[in-house]
Each structure stands twice: as C-alpha cells, then as structure tokens.
C-alpha cells in the first residue's frame, strides 16, 4: 500500500512557499470523458499509467444483492477525468488491472473500504499502492471519519451538490448532472490529497498514515465480521445449545447469501434466526411455523440446508459444542470511573495533537486499559506516544489530571 517511499515526488513542494503550492494545485480539469468500450478503456489506462498518482471513486448499487454491483468508476489524472461505464455492453473491466496494480501510481480514494471491497470481489486482488484521504484527515485533525463533502468544504471552501448522491447509478443513459456529480468526487479529491500531504509532511505524520493504510492491504480485513453480527443478535440466555445453534446459522446465512448474491436479510431475517435457534426445528413443517419463514423457503434447497445445520448442532455433545466467540457475559467489568478518566485524558491528548480520538483507540481498548491489559495496539508506535503511555501511567497512579486556565493539565507524579 502507500508508504513514505511514495513521497519522493513531493520533495519539490517542500522547497516552495505556500503560494506556489496552491498555484500548482489550482489546475483545470477537462470535461469528463465517458469510457464505454474496451479500446477507450485501454487508452485511458495507458494515459493514467504515466501519472505519479490518480484519484478514484466508484458508484454502485447494493439494495438487491449481497455484493456491490459496480456501475461507474471515476478516475482523474492531471487535468483529465474519466468516467468508466462498468455496465456498458462488452466492457472488460480486467483491462483496469495494470493500473490498479502499478506500483508507480498511487491510487487515491476517500473512505476507501467499500471501493476496495468491490475490486477485491471482481478481481480477487486489492489495488496497490493506495492512499485514503479520510484516514489522512483523521491523522491531520479533521475529526472522526469526516465525509468527503465536509472535507472539501473545509479545505477548499467548495460546497458539493449532494442531490445525486442516491441516484440509481445502474440506469442508462447517465444525465449530464450525474456525470458532473461523479466527476466532482475525483477532481476535488486531487486538491484535497495534495493539501493533506503538505500538512502531513510538515507535521512528520506521513508514517502514521502509512501504518493505518497498511490495514487496507489485507484481504481478511474485508471479510464479514461474524463477531459484529453475533453481538447484535446474541439472546439473553445461557443455554449453550441455543447459543451454539444461533452462531452456526449466522455463519450459514452469510455463506448462503454470498452464494446466492442476495442481502442476508432477504434470505432470513435477524428475528427469524433468533426464533429458529430457540425452537431448534427438526422438520420442514416445524421450520415453516417459525415467524418470518415461508412454506416456500422451508421446502426449498436452502431450507433443507438450514435444517441440516440445526441437526448437526443438536447432535453435537453439549460439552464439545464451541461457545460463540466474543461471549463476554462472564468477563470482569472495568471500573466506569477509570474509563471516564481515560476518556478525559484521550480527549485532552487528541486536542493537543490535533488527531481524531477514534483513530487512536476504540472504546473496547479503553475498557481493556482500565482492566490492566497491556498487549494492545494503543501501546505500540505513534499511538503509545500520543496516548498509550500516559494512559498506563494514569491507571498506575503515576499521572494526575487537573484543570488549569480552563484546560486539562496533565501532571506526572
């Protein structure tokens, strides 16, 4: 992914004054070029492969499918912007691969996760190197997960027209207004990227961003989180059979929804999963009696597959039945007072460093710190310098928080 080695081309900026820098970035873009055939796609790739970085975005629909259905890819090089029609008849999107994998060209996105997930599903590879301006903005002090329009407004004083945000991007032809909206997602991003890099270079935080963006190079990062679904659904019961069944059918639903390419809730709704785990049905008739389960589904191949999963769980020895992960009902609870102190310290340190608190540590690891755990990401690298070490000192009684001149004062004992 992106690393500080990719900053060599910015050295010239550091030798200019700020006026020259802004004169450089205020360039004009040509009208967006629609790319609807393979010849034009190849020509676009050839042009963009000559760039040091390009800006990218995608438009997709997902209401009726499990996987996002790619409709449009926006790309911008220096002065040029392209709109690649991903649903054009005969278009071969694999022609993008040389650009997506070119190590000489940084691919700049804002909030890249969904965009990268699309390319991972299409090609089984992740674009590289990548730079995420949302992560960079968090490091630069623009708050937690700032949106693209807010960042553009903050840095460029430009208000983006949001009226086409919820367009049906699968419909053709695209209107001129839709094309202009899509183009804005990568033209303003060009300027945003350069400004953020300038700020990060001046504050010596490019390595912070590189460390965060490295996570986006791991395909496992994009896998559905069974833990999150489990936490949302886990019933208030200690019945190990019910818990084991629920976790098993959550996994089954995820796999089937992916196979059928339909939203998980369209296959079996959450409340029906809970009812199934409680009832443990052993026949088509019993399954069809579950609220939210139709006779048609119970009779289907998917219904039979679900009954097989339930049967396996019912036939498993209770003592050998694996407990669902993240069952924290019996874990020791941290002191709420210590958690509150740690949150005050976090806010104070993040204000001083001008960095987003959510980037430094999440609420779960705040609790882990309060419980005395020390094998945490917040105690490694730049996070330790910003917050982690002081958090440990606070928990150990080696640091005191006070108020001086209407500000939090940190006093070492």
C-alpha positions in Angstrom: 0.0 0.0 0.0 1.0 3.6 0.3 4.3 4.3 2.2 6.6 7.2 2.8 8.7 6.0 0.0 6.0 7.2 -2.4 6.5 10.8 -1.2 9.7 11.3 -3.2 7.8 13.4 -5.8 6.6 15.8 -3.1 10.1 17.0 -2.1 9.9 19.9 -4.6 6.8 21.1 -2.8 8.7 21.4 0.4 11.1 23.8 -1.3 8.3 26.2 -2.4 6.4 28.6 -0.4 2.7 28.0 0.3 1.6 30.4 -2.5 3.5 28.4 -5.1 2.0 25.2 -3.7 -1.6 26.5 -4.1 -0.8 27.8 -7.6 0.2 24.3 -8.5 -2.9 22.6 -7.2 -5.4 25.0 -8.7 -5.4 23.3 -12.1 -8.3 23.0 -14.5 -9.9 19.6 -15.4 -11.3 18.8 -18.8 -14.9 17.8 -19.2 -15.4 14.2 -18.1 -14.8 11.6 -20.8 -17.2 8.7 -20.8 -15.4 5.4 -21.4 -17.8 2.8 -22.8 -15.7 0.4 -24.9 -12.5 -1.6 -24.5 -10.4 0.5 -26.9 -11.2 3.7 -24.9 -10.5 1.8 -21.7 -7.1 0.7 -22.9 -6.2 4.2 -24.0 -7.3 5.6 -20.6 -5.1 3.1 -18.8 -2.1 4.0 -20.9 -2.5 7.7 -20.1 -3.0 7.2 -16.4 -0.1 4.8 -16.1 2.1 7.8 -16.7 0.9 9.6 -13.6 2.5 9.6 -10.2 -0.9 9.4 -8.6 -4.5 9.3 -9.7 -7.7 9.9 -7.8 -10.5 7.3 -7.9 -14.1 6.6 -6.7 -16.9 4.2 -7.6 -20.6 4.3 -7.8 -22.6 1.1 -7.2 -25.9 -0.3 -6.2 -26.4 -2.9 -3.4 -30.1 -2.9 -2.5 -30.9 -6.2 -4.1 -27.5 -8.0 -3.9 -25.0 -9.2 -1.3 -22.1 -8.0 -3.3 -22.0 -4.3 -4.5 -22.8 -4.1 -8.2 -20.3 -1.8 -9.8 -21.9 0.8 -12.1 -19.2 3.5 -12.6 -15.5 4.1 -11.9 -14.3 7.7 -11.7 -10.6 8.3 -12.4 -8.6 11.6 -12.6 -5.1 12.3 -13.7 -3.5 15.7 -14.1 -6.2 17.8 -15.8 -8.1 14.7 -17.1 -11.1 13.0 -15.7 -12.7 9.8 -16.9 -16.0 8.1 -16.1 -15.7 4.3 -16.8 -19.1 2.8 -17.6 -18.9 -0.5 -15.7 -22.2 -1.8 -17.2 -21.5 -0.9 -20.8 -22.1 -3.9 -23.1 -18.9 -5.9 -23.7 -16.8 -3.9 -21.3 -13.8 -5.8 -20.0 -13.0 -4.4 -16.6 -10.0 -6.6 -16.2 -8.2 -4.1 -18.5 -8.0 -1.9 -15.4 -5.7 -4.4 -13.7 -2.4 -2.9 -15.0 -3.4 0.4 -13.5 -4.8 -1.0 -10.2 -1.6 -2.9 -9.6 1.0 -0.4 -10.9 3.4 0.3 -8.1 4.4 3.6 -9.7 0.9 5.0 -9.4 -0.7 5.8 -6.1 -4.5 5.3 -6.2 -6.1 8.0 -4.0 -9.6 7.3 -2.5 -11.7 8.9 0.2 -13.1 6.3 2.6 -11.6 3.5 0.5 -13.0 0.4 2.2 -16.1 -0.1 0.0 -14.3 0.8 -3.2 -11.5 -1.7 -2.4 -14.0 -4.3 -1.5 -15.5 -4.0 -5.0 -12.2 -4.6 -6.7 -11.3 -7.4 -4.4 -14.6 -9.2 -5.3 -14.2 -8.5 -9.0 -10.5 -9.5 -9.4 -9.5 -11.2 -6.2 -6.8 -8.6 -5.7 -6.6 -5.3 -3.9 -5.4 -2.1 -5.7 -1.9 -1.0 -4.6 -0.5 1.4 -3.5 -3.5 3.1 -2.0 -3.9 6.4 -0.1 -7.1 7.1 1.8 -7.8 10.8 2.4 -10.4 10.0 5.2 -7.7 8.3 7.2 -5.2 11.1 6.4 -7.8 13.7 7.5 -8.2 11.9 10.8 -4.5 12.0 11.4 -4.4 15.6 10.4 -7.1 16.6 13.0 -10.3 16.8 10.9 -12.3 14.6 13.3 -13.6 11.1 13.2 -14.4 9.7 9.8 -15.1 13.1 8.1 -17.2 12.9 5.0 -15.9 13.9 1.6 -18.2 16.8 1.1 -17.3 18.2 4.6 -13.6 17.8 3.9 -13.9 19.5 0.5 -15.8 22.4 2.2 -13.2 22.6 5.0 -10.1 22.6 2.8 -11.3 24.2 -0.5 -14.4 26.2 0.6 -16.5 24.5 -2.0 -20.0 23.2 -1.3 -20.7 19.9 -3.3 -24.1 19.4 -4.7 -25.4 16.3 -2.9 -28.7 15.9 -4.9 -27.4 13.0 -6.9 -25.9 11.0 -4.0 -28.7 8.5 -4.1 -29.1 8.2 -7.9 -29.8 4.9 -9.5 -26.3 4.5 -11.0 -27.3 1.4 -12.9 -29.8 3.3 -15.1 -28.6 4.5 -18.5 -28.0 6.9 -20.0 -26.4 9.0 -17.2 -27.6 12.6 -17.2 -25.1 15.4 -17.6 -25.8 16.3 -13.9 -25.0 12.8 -12.8 -21.7 12.9 -14.8 -20.7 16.2 -13.3 -21.5 15.0 -9.8 -19.5 11.8 -10.3 -16.6 13.8 -11.7 -16.5 16.1 -8.7 -15.8 13.1 -6.5 -12.3 12.8 -8.1 -11.5 16.3 -9.2 -11.8 18.0 -5.8 -10.1 14.9 -4.3 -7.0 15.7 -6.3 -6.6 19.0 -4.4 -7.6 17.5 -1.1 -4.9 14.9 -1.5 -2.1 17.4 -2.2 -3.2 19.7 0.7 -3.3 16.8 3.2 0.1 15.5 2.1 1.5 19.0 2.5 0.2 19.2 6.1 1.2 15.6 7.0 4.7 16.2 5.6 5.1 19.4 7.7 4.0 17.6 10.9 6.0 14.5 10.2 2.9 12.3 10.3 3.2 10.5 6.9 4.4 7.4 8.7 1.2 7.5 10.9 -1.0 7.4 7.7 1.1 4.7 6.1 0.7 2.5 9.2 -3.1 2.9 9.1 -3.5 2.4 5.4 -1.4 -0.8 5.6 -4.5 -2.5 7.1 -6.3 -2.0 3.7 -3.8 -4.3 2.1 -5.1 -7.4 4.0 -7.9 -9.2 2.2 -9.1 -10.6 5.6 -9.9 -7.0 6.6 -12.8 -7.0 4.2 -14.3 -10.3 5.3 -17.7 -10.1 7.0 -17.3 -9.8 10.8 -19.2 -12.7 12.5 -18.4 -11.0 15.8 -20.4 -7.9 14.9 -23.4 -9.9 13.8 -23.2 -12.1 16.8 -23.1 -9.1 19.2 -26.1 -7.6 17.6 -28.2 -10.8 17.8 -26.9 -12.7 20.9 -30.0 -13.6 23.0 -30.2 -13.2 26.8 -29.8 -16.9 27.6 -27.2 -19.1 29.0 -28.4 -22.2 27.0 -25.3 -23.4 25.3 -27.2 -25.3 22.7 -29.3 -22.3 21.7 -26.2 -20.1 21.6 -24.3 -22.6 19.5 -27.1 -23.0 17.1 -27.5 -19.3 16.6 -23.8 -18.8 15.8 -23.9 -21.8 13.4 -26.9 -20.5 11.5 -25.5 -16.9 11.4 -22.5 -18.4 9.6 -24.8 -20.5 7.3 -26.8 -17.4 6.4 -23.6 -15.5 5.5 -22.3 -18.2 3.2 -25.7 -18.8 1.5 -26.3 -15.0 1.0 -22.9 -14.8 -0.7 -23.6 -17.8 -2.8 -27.0 -16.5 -4.0 -25.7 -12.9 -4.1 -28.7 -11.6 -2.1 -28.8 -9.4 1.0 -28.6 -11.5 4.2 -31.9 -10.1 5.5 -33.6 -11.2 2.2 -32.6 -14.8 2.9 -33.5 -15.0 6.6 -34.2 -12.0 8.8 -32.5 -11.5 12.1 -35.6 -12.1 14.2 -36.2 -15.3 12.4 -32.7 -16.5 13.2 -33.3 -15.9 16.9 -36.6 -17.8 16.8 -35.0 -20.7 14.9 -32.2 -21.0 17.5 -34.7 -21.0 20.3 -37.1 -23.6 18.7 -34.4 -25.9 17.1 -36.9 -27.1 14.4 -36.2 -30.7 13.1 -38.6 -30.8 10.1 -39.8 -28.8 7.2 -43.2 -28.4 8.9 -41.6 -27.2 12.1 -39.4 -24.7 10.2 -42.3 -23.3 8.3 -44.0 -22.5 11.6 -41.2 -20.1 12.6 -42.3 -16.5 12.3 -40.9 -14.9 9.1 -40.2 -18.3 7.4 -42.5 -19.1 4.5 -43.6 -22.6 3.4 -41.8 -22.0 0.1 -38.5 -21.3 1.9 -38.9 -24.3 4.2 -39.5 -26.6 1.2 -36.5 -25.1 -0.7 -32.9 -26.3 -1.1 -31.9 -23.5 1.3 -34.4 -24.6 3.9 -33.1 -28.1 3.7 -29.6 -26.9 4.1 -30.6 -24.8 7.2 -32.2 -27.9 8.8 -29.0 -29.9 8.2 -27.0 -27.2 10.1 -29.5 -27.3 13.0 -29.4 -31.1 13.1 -25.6 -31.1 13.3 -25.7 -28.7 16.3 -28.4 -30.8 18.0 -26.4 -34.0 17.6 -23.2 -32.4 18.9 -22.2 -33.3 22.5 -23.0 -30.3 24.7 -19.6 -30.3 26.3 -17.9 -30.2 23.0 -20.1 -27.6 21.4 -18.0 -24.5 20.8 -19.1 -21.4 22.5 -19.7 -18.5 20.1 -16.8 -16.0 20.1 -17.0 -12.7 22.0 -19.3 -14.1 24.7 -18.3 -11.6 27.3 -21.1 -12.1 29.8 -18.9 -13.6 32.4 -15.9 -11.4 32.0 -14.7 -9.0 34.6 -16.2 -5.5 34.2 -13.9 -2.4 34.3 -14.4 0.5 36.6 -16.6 3.1 35.0 -14.8 5.8 36.9 -11.4 4.7 35.4 -13.0 4.5 32.0 -14.2 8.1 32.4 -10.8 9.3 33.4 -9.2 7.6 30.4 -11.7 9.2 28.1 -10.9 12.7 29.5 -7.2 12.0 29.0 -7.8 10.8 25.5 -9.8 13.9 24.6 -7.1 16.2 26.1 -4.3 14.4 24.3 -6.1 14.4 21.0 -6.8 18.1 21.2 -3.2 18.7 21.9 -2.0 16.6 19.0 -4.9 17.5 16.7 -5.8 13.9 15.8 -9.1 12.1 15.8 -9.7 10.1 19.0 -11.3 7.2 17.2 -8.1 6.7 15.2 -6.1 6.5 18.4 -8.1 3.9 20.4 -11.6 2.4 20.4 -13.9 2.0 23.3 -13.2 -1.7 23.7 -9.5 -1.0 24.3 -10.3 1.9 26.7 -12.0 -0.8 28.7 -9.1 -3.2 28.3 -6.7 -0.5 29.6 -8.9 0.0 32.6 -8.8 -3.8 33.2 -5.0 -3.7 33.2 -4.4 -5.3 29.8 -1.2 -4.1 28.1 -1.0 -6.2 24.9 -2.9 -3.6 22.9 -2.4 -1.7 19.6 -2.6 1.7 21.5 0.6 0.8 23.3 2.6 0.5 20.1 4.2 3.1 17.8 2.8 6.6 17.5 -0.3 5.7 19.5 1.8 5.0 22.5 3.4 8.4 22.2 0.1 10.2 21.7 -1.9 8.5 24.4 -0.9 4.9 25.4 1.9 5.6 27.8 0.0 8.4 29.6 -3.0 6.1 29.8 -0.9 3.4 31.5 0.7 6.0 33.9 -2.8 7.2 34.8 -4.0 3.6 35.5 -0.9 3.1 37.6 -1.3 6.2 39.7 1.7 7.9 38.1 -0.2 10.7 36.4 -2.8 13.2 37.7 -5.4 15.2 35.7 -6.2 18.7 36.7 -7.6 21.9 35.3 -5.5 25.0 34.7 -6.7 28.1 32.7 -9.8 26.2 31.6 -7.7 23.4 30.1 -6.9 19.9 31.2 -3.5 19.7 32.8 -1.5 16.5 32.9 0.8 16.2 35.9 3.4 13.5 36.3 3.8 12.2 39.8 
